Amino acid sequence: MTFLRRYILFPSRFGFYPYFWLIFLSYPIAIGFAETGIRRVLTLFFLAIFFLCYRNSYEITKLLPWSIAGQLIVCVYMMLVENYMALFIFIAWVVGSLPFTKRVRWRYLTAYYGTFTASVIAAVTKLVAVTPHFQLTDRLDLLVLLAFAYGSPIAAMSVMRTADKSRAIQQTNERLENVIRQNERNRIAQDLHDTLGQSFSMITIKTELARKLLKVAPEKVDEQLNDVENASRDNLQLVRSIVNDLRQLNIAEVIINQNRNLQDANVTLLTINESISNTWPRQLQITLGAVIQEAITNIIRHAHADHCWLTFGQQANLLTISIRDNGKGIHKPRENSSGISGMIKRMETINGTLDVASSSEGTTLTISCPKPKTNKEEELQS
């Protein structure tokens, strides 16, 4: 098993992708077995060399130039001897997808295009020599292979850049999730400091005062103990409020959690102007987040969609969120169906509204509510 992992199997981090290309080795192998004598031996030997070189070219090591060179040699042999061009596409994807520097990539691209072009010229010259009336337009399959072979490195680079961008976006989302968690910790710490910290300081002072009064004025001790008791009850209620608040998620946290569920259901989530919701009051976000969560849950369960869009809007006195999918739609929307009634009730608690528009092309939920006034706006009005 160690021998297989080290010399035969591809690195596990590449998944099934490298093995997919091996399907296309079946035809040249069949060509090799169709030959006889020394030509069969040479063809199968070169194909074995090609596989080993191809397998080793998935990692950038000191042996990579030799692996690429070995593949090019086999490709030239297969083109000139067996009239088989498609092996060049293997190298094209390797050269285009490996994370080279720009300078190194151009070296490999030059080697690839130079070798391929020279081989094509030699092969066409050979065909013209044995076929006097040969015309390139008579071989459409050859023209298609030429297009693939010349375009594959560029396509591979595009796929690699897309994959890198997706990986970068995923990493950014993970960092944002950590930032959200840290901000939430800081908020909790500040709340505890500003409320419980001061209250416990007052309890400590009252307790010390009661101990002193116990000796000089016992009749005043009850008053101090009553203050301590009231403060303790207030603190208990405050702790319960904080714990209850922690169980509720803001909009960003809901989107992070629901995006995982959407990915499991093969639904792509796209958001527009999401960042503006970060400044909305937390209590408002908790209500809106619960509505978003219910709406996305309905999309996963009932819509049969593959895309979902969240669009955030903010006007002078109005906040809006549009939740749209490209599913089958709601044929007979009812207020008490699919959790819509619960969402409407939640919106009513913040004087908001929920509108539903549905067709065979999908469903759009539009939620809106008044924009809360800031302290400065309230002071100006008063």
PLY file of the C-alpha trace (Angstrom):
ply
format ascii 1.0
element vertex 382
property float x
property float y
property float z
element edge 381
property int vertex1
property int vertex2
end_header
0.00 0.00 0.00
2.87 2.36 0.74
4.30 1.67 -2.73
0.92 2.49 -4.33
0.54 5.76 -2.40
4.11 6.83 -3.16
4.47 5.87 -6.80
1.08 5.04 -8.35
-1.83 6.81 -6.66
-2.22 10.57 -6.97
-1.91 12.80 -3.87
-5.18 12.55 -1.95
-5.65 16.33 -1.76
-6.44 16.41 -5.50
-9.43 14.13 -5.01
-10.87 12.33 -8.03
-9.86 14.98 -10.56
-6.54 13.39 -11.76
-8.15 9.96 -12.24
-10.76 11.46 -14.55
-8.12 12.20 -17.15
-6.86 8.62 -17.02
-10.03 7.55 -18.82
-8.58 9.11 -21.95
-5.50 6.88 -21.70
-7.62 3.84 -22.56
-7.57 4.62 -26.30
-3.78 4.95 -26.70
-3.37 1.79 -24.59
-5.72 0.02 -27.01
-3.56 1.33 -29.85
-0.50 -0.14 -28.19
-2.09 -3.57 -27.79
-3.23 -3.45 -31.42
0.40 -3.19 -32.56
2.68 -6.19 -32.94
6.27 -7.01 -32.16
8.72 -4.32 -31.06
6.26 -1.53 -31.88
3.76 -2.87 -29.33
6.51 -3.09 -26.69
7.72 0.46 -27.40
4.23 1.98 -27.39
3.19 0.33 -24.12
6.56 1.15 -22.56
6.25 4.83 -23.54
2.69 4.95 -22.20
3.87 3.54 -18.86
6.57 6.21 -18.77
3.93 8.82 -19.62
1.70 7.71 -16.73
4.56 7.87 -14.20
5.65 11.29 -15.44
2.05 12.54 -15.48
1.50 11.29 -11.94
4.68 13.02 -10.67
3.84 16.30 -12.42
1.02 17.10 -9.97
3.54 18.47 -7.48
6.24 21.11 -7.97
9.49 19.33 -7.14
13.01 19.24 -8.54
11.91 16.36 -10.78
9.05 18.33 -12.36
11.07 19.50 -15.44
12.04 15.87 -16.11
8.42 14.76 -15.71
7.24 17.38 -18.20
10.06 16.50 -20.59
9.23 12.79 -20.35
5.59 13.50 -21.21
6.58 15.67 -24.17
8.85 12.95 -25.54
6.07 10.36 -25.33
3.59 12.80 -26.91
5.95 13.38 -29.85
6.38 9.61 -30.29
2.61 8.97 -30.18
1.93 11.75 -32.68
4.64 10.86 -35.21
4.51 7.07 -34.89
0.91 6.33 -33.89
-0.75 9.50 -35.26
-2.29 10.19 -31.82
-2.33 13.82 -30.69
-4.60 13.91 -27.62
-1.86 13.14 -25.07
-0.67 16.72 -25.44
-3.86 17.86 -23.69
-2.69 16.10 -20.50
0.43 18.28 -20.37
-1.58 21.36 -21.30
-3.73 21.05 -18.18
-0.77 20.29 -15.95
1.19 23.31 -17.19
-1.85 25.57 -16.96
-3.05 24.50 -13.52
0.11 24.24 -11.42
0.85 27.32 -9.23
3.95 28.54 -11.07
5.35 32.04 -10.98
4.65 33.97 -14.16
8.24 33.59 -15.35
8.38 29.82 -14.79
4.94 29.33 -16.34
6.03 31.07 -19.52
9.00 28.71 -19.73
6.77 25.66 -19.56
4.22 27.19 -21.95
6.99 27.96 -24.44
8.27 24.38 -24.19
4.76 22.99 -24.59
3.65 25.17 -27.50
7.03 24.87 -29.22
7.08 21.08 -29.00
3.43 20.75 -29.96
3.70 23.10 -32.96
6.84 21.38 -34.22
5.16 17.97 -33.84
2.05 19.15 -35.68
4.14 20.49 -38.55
6.08 17.21 -38.75
2.88 15.14 -38.59
1.11 17.21 -41.26
4.21 17.05 -43.49
4.18 13.27 -43.08
0.48 13.08 -43.96
0.95 15.27 -47.02
3.85 13.09 -48.15
1.84 9.87 -48.00
-1.44 11.50 -49.08
-0.84 13.81 -52.04
-4.38 15.24 -52.05
-4.51 15.73 -48.27
-6.26 18.90 -47.03
-6.47 19.95 -43.40
-10.17 20.81 -43.80
-10.85 17.15 -44.60
-9.91 16.24 -41.03
-12.35 18.10 -38.78
-11.39 15.84 -35.87
-7.80 17.01 -36.28
-8.90 20.65 -36.27
-10.90 20.11 -33.07
-7.92 18.45 -31.37
-5.69 21.33 -32.47
-8.12 23.83 -30.92
-8.25 21.83 -27.68
-4.49 21.41 -27.50
-3.79 25.10 -28.11
-6.58 26.35 -25.83
-6.25 23.91 -22.92
-3.40 25.73 -21.09
-5.42 28.96 -21.12
-8.55 27.12 -19.97
-6.58 25.42 -17.19
-5.20 28.76 -15.99
-8.73 30.18 -15.92
-10.01 27.21 -13.91
-7.07 27.54 -11.52
-7.72 31.27 -10.98
-11.43 30.59 -10.37
-10.57 27.88 -7.85
-8.09 30.20 -6.13
-10.70 32.95 -5.93
-13.26 30.55 -4.48
-10.70 29.37 -1.94
-9.84 32.97 -1.08
-13.54 33.84 -0.64
-14.01 30.84 1.63
-11.01 31.84 3.71
-12.29 35.43 3.88
-15.67 34.18 5.06
-13.98 32.12 7.76
-11.99 35.17 8.88
-15.17 37.27 8.93
-16.86 34.60 11.02
-13.99 34.78 13.51
-14.21 38.58 13.52
-17.95 38.37 14.24
-17.31 36.01 17.13
-14.59 38.24 18.54
-16.76 41.34 18.22
-19.54 39.50 20.02
-17.13 38.54 22.83
-16.04 42.17 23.11
-19.67 43.33 23.24
-20.48 40.83 25.98
-17.39 41.85 27.93
-18.36 45.52 27.65
-21.96 44.80 28.73
-20.75 42.84 31.74
-18.32 45.59 32.69
-20.84 48.40 32.30
-23.72 46.65 34.13
-22.78 43.72 36.34
-19.39 45.18 37.23
-20.84 48.39 38.63
-23.70 46.56 40.32
-21.39 44.11 42.08
-19.22 47.02 43.21
-22.31 48.61 44.75
-23.21 45.30 46.47
-19.70 45.09 47.90
-19.90 48.65 49.25
-23.37 48.06 50.72
-22.23 44.84 52.38
-19.20 46.52 53.96
-21.39 49.37 55.17
-23.89 46.92 56.68
-21.09 45.17 58.58
-19.97 48.50 60.07
-23.54 49.59 60.90
-24.14 46.28 62.65
-21.90 47.53 65.48
-22.85 51.20 65.67
-26.41 51.43 64.25
-28.06 48.00 63.90
-31.43 49.55 63.02
-30.01 50.79 59.66
-28.66 47.39 58.61
-32.01 46.23 57.16
-32.07 49.14 54.73
-28.63 48.25 53.37
-29.49 44.55 53.12
-32.68 45.42 51.23
-30.58 47.37 48.73
-28.23 44.38 48.36
-31.22 42.04 47.85
-32.77 44.29 45.20
-29.47 44.66 43.40
-28.96 40.88 43.38
-32.40 40.33 41.88
-31.77 42.97 39.23
-28.44 41.33 38.40
-30.09 37.91 38.11
-32.65 39.33 35.71
-29.87 41.03 33.75
-27.90 37.77 33.47
-31.01 36.00 32.18
-31.51 38.77 29.64
-27.90 38.53 28.46
-28.09 34.72 28.15
-31.36 34.99 26.21
-29.78 37.61 23.95
-26.79 35.34 23.27
-29.09 32.58 22.03
-30.41 34.90 19.34
-28.37 35.51 16.18
-27.83 38.72 14.28
-28.15 38.90 10.49
-24.50 38.09 9.72
-24.53 35.05 12.02
-27.78 33.78 10.49
-26.38 34.12 6.97
-23.20 32.24 7.92
-25.18 29.39 9.48
-27.80 29.20 6.75
-25.19 29.33 3.99
-23.83 26.02 5.27
-27.31 24.51 5.06
-27.80 25.92 1.55
-24.47 24.44 0.42
-25.55 21.04 1.76
-28.72 21.40 -0.33
-26.70 22.47 -3.42
-28.16 25.99 -3.37
-25.86 28.94 -4.09
-26.38 32.00 -1.87
-25.58 35.47 -3.19
-25.97 38.66 -1.14
-26.15 42.27 -2.31
-25.34 45.25 -0.05
-25.10 42.92 2.96
-22.59 45.20 4.71
-25.18 47.94 5.34
-27.00 45.65 7.78
-23.98 45.64 10.13
-24.95 49.09 11.42
-28.58 48.19 12.17
-29.53 47.88 15.89
-28.91 44.42 17.33
-32.48 43.83 18.53
-33.74 44.70 15.05
-31.17 42.37 13.50
-32.31 39.52 15.77
-35.90 39.84 14.51
-34.92 40.23 10.87
-32.40 37.40 11.22
-35.14 35.07 12.47
-37.28 35.96 9.44
-34.34 35.35 7.08
-33.68 32.02 8.74
-37.29 30.89 8.32
-37.37 32.07 4.69
-34.17 30.21 3.78
-35.42 27.10 5.57
-38.53 27.22 3.37
-36.35 27.56 0.26
-34.36 24.46 1.23
-37.48 22.43 2.05
-39.96 23.48 -0.61
-38.52 25.64 -3.41
-36.35 23.09 -5.28
-34.10 26.02 -6.19
-30.40 26.16 -6.98
-29.86 29.88 -6.32
-30.94 32.26 -3.58
-30.41 36.03 -3.44
-30.52 38.37 -0.42
-30.70 42.06 -1.30
-30.42 44.65 1.48
-31.75 48.21 1.10
-31.65 51.28 3.30
-33.51 54.53 2.71
-33.98 57.59 4.85
-36.76 56.06 6.97
-37.03 52.49 5.70
-35.01 49.28 5.80
-35.72 46.49 3.31
-34.54 42.94 2.64
-35.49 41.00 -0.48
-35.19 37.19 -0.35
-35.50 35.64 -3.82
-35.08 32.12 -5.18
-35.35 30.54 -8.62
-37.43 27.58 -7.49
-40.83 26.28 -8.51
-42.74 29.05 -6.70
-45.75 28.95 -4.40
-48.81 28.03 -6.44
-51.40 29.02 -3.82
-49.74 31.22 -1.19
-51.61 31.34 2.08
-50.83 33.36 5.17
-50.66 30.26 7.30
-48.49 28.23 4.92
-44.74 27.61 4.88
-44.15 29.59 8.04
-45.31 32.84 6.41
-47.73 33.62 9.23
-44.91 33.34 11.77
-42.73 35.67 9.72
-45.56 38.20 9.46
-46.07 38.15 13.23
-42.35 38.72 13.78
-42.39 41.69 11.42
-45.41 43.16 13.21
-43.38 43.34 16.44
-41.10 45.90 14.74
-43.93 47.61 12.82
-42.73 45.94 9.63
-44.40 44.22 6.69
-43.80 41.12 4.59
-44.88 40.83 0.95
-44.84 37.61 -1.08
-44.60 37.46 -4.88
-44.43 34.06 -6.54
-44.41 32.62 -10.05
-43.13 29.58 -11.88
-39.72 31.29 -12.00
-39.38 31.54 -8.22
-40.53 33.35 -5.10
-39.60 36.76 -3.73
-40.17 37.78 -0.12
-39.80 41.48 0.58
-39.57 42.50 4.23
-39.46 46.12 5.28
-39.56 48.04 8.53
-39.08 51.63 9.75
-35.51 52.68 10.29
-34.93 53.17 14.05
-34.01 56.66 15.06
-30.61 57.31 16.54
-30.12 59.15 19.83
-29.04 62.28 17.97
-32.19 62.22 15.78
-34.38 61.82 18.87
-32.61 64.74 20.58
-33.10 66.96 17.51
-36.83 66.13 17.35
-37.29 66.81 21.05
0 1
1 2
2 3
3 4
4 5
5 6
6 7
7 8
8 9
9 10
10 11
11 12
12 13
13 14
14 15
15 16
16 17
17 18
18 19
19 20
20 21
21 22
22 23
23 24
24 25
25 26
26 27
27 28
28 29
29 30
30 31
31 32
32 33
33 34
34 35
35 36
36 37
37 38
38 39
39 40
40 41
41 42
42 43
43 44
44 45
45 46
46 47
47 48
48 49
49 50
50 51
51 52
52 53
53 54
54 55
55 56
56 57
57 58
58 59
59 60
60 61
61 62
62 63
63 64
64 65
65 66
66 67
67 68
68 69
69 70
70 71
71 72
72 73
73 74
74 75
75 76
76 77
77 78
78 79
79 80
80 81
81 82
82 83
83 84
84 85
85 86
86 87
87 88
88 89
89 90
90 91
91 92
92 93
93 94
94 95
95 96
96 97
97 98
98 99
99 100
100 101
101 102
102 103
103 104
104 105
105 106
106 107
107 108
108 109
109 110
110 111
111 112
112 113
113 114
114 115
115 116
116 117
117 118
118 119
119 120
120 121
121 122
122 123
123 124
124 125
125 126
126 127
127 128
128 129
129 130
130 131
131 132
132 133
133 134
134 135
135 136
136 137
137 138
138 139
139 140
140 141
141 142
142 143
143 144
144 145
145 146
146 147
147 148
148 149
149 150
150 151
151 152
152 153
153 154
154 155
155 156
156 157
157 158
158 159
159 160
160 161
161 162
162 163
163 164
164 165
165 166
166 167
167 168
168 169
169 170
170 171
171 172
172 173
173 174
174 175
175 176
176 177
177 178
178 179
179 180
180 181
181 182
182 183
183 184
184 185
185 186
186 187
187 188
188 189
189 190
190 191
191 192
192 193
193 194
194 195
195 196
196 197
197 198
198 199
199 200
200 201
201 202
202 203
203 204
204 205
205 206
206 207
207 208
208 209
209 210
210 211
211 212
212 213
213 214
214 215
215 216
216 217
217 218
218 219
219 220
220 221
221 222
222 223
223 224
224 225
225 226
226 227
227 228
228 229
229 230
230 231
231 232
232 233
233 234
234 235
235 236
236 237
237 238
238 239
239 240
240 241
241 242
242 243
243 244
244 245
245 246
246 247
247 248
248 249
249 250
250 251
251 252
252 253
253 254
254 255
255 256
256 257
257 258
258 259
259 260
260 261
261 262
262 263
263 264
264 265
265 266
266 267
267 268
268 269
269 270
270 271
271 272
272 273
273 274
274 275
275 276
276 277
277 278
278 279
279 280
280 281
281 282
282 283
283 284
284 285
285 286
286 287
287 288
288 289
289 290
290 291
291 292
292 293
293 294
294 295
295 296
296 297
297 298
298 299
299 300
300 301
301 302
302 303
303 304
304 305
305 306
306 307
307 308
308 309
309 310
310 311
311 312
312 313
313 314
314 315
315 316
316 317
317 318
318 319
319 320
320 321
321 322
322 323
323 324
324 325
325 326
326 327
327 328
328 329
329 330
330 331
331 332
332 333
333 334
334 335
335 336
336 337
337 338
338 339
339 340
340 341
341 342
342 343
343 344
344 345
345 346
346 347
347 348
348 349
349 350
350 351
351 352
352 353
353 354
354 355
355 356
356 357
357 358
358 359
359 360
360 361
361 362
362 363
363 364
364 365
365 366
366 367
367 368
368 369
369 370
370 371
371 372
372 373
373 374
374 375
375 376
376 377
377 378
378 379
379 380
380 381
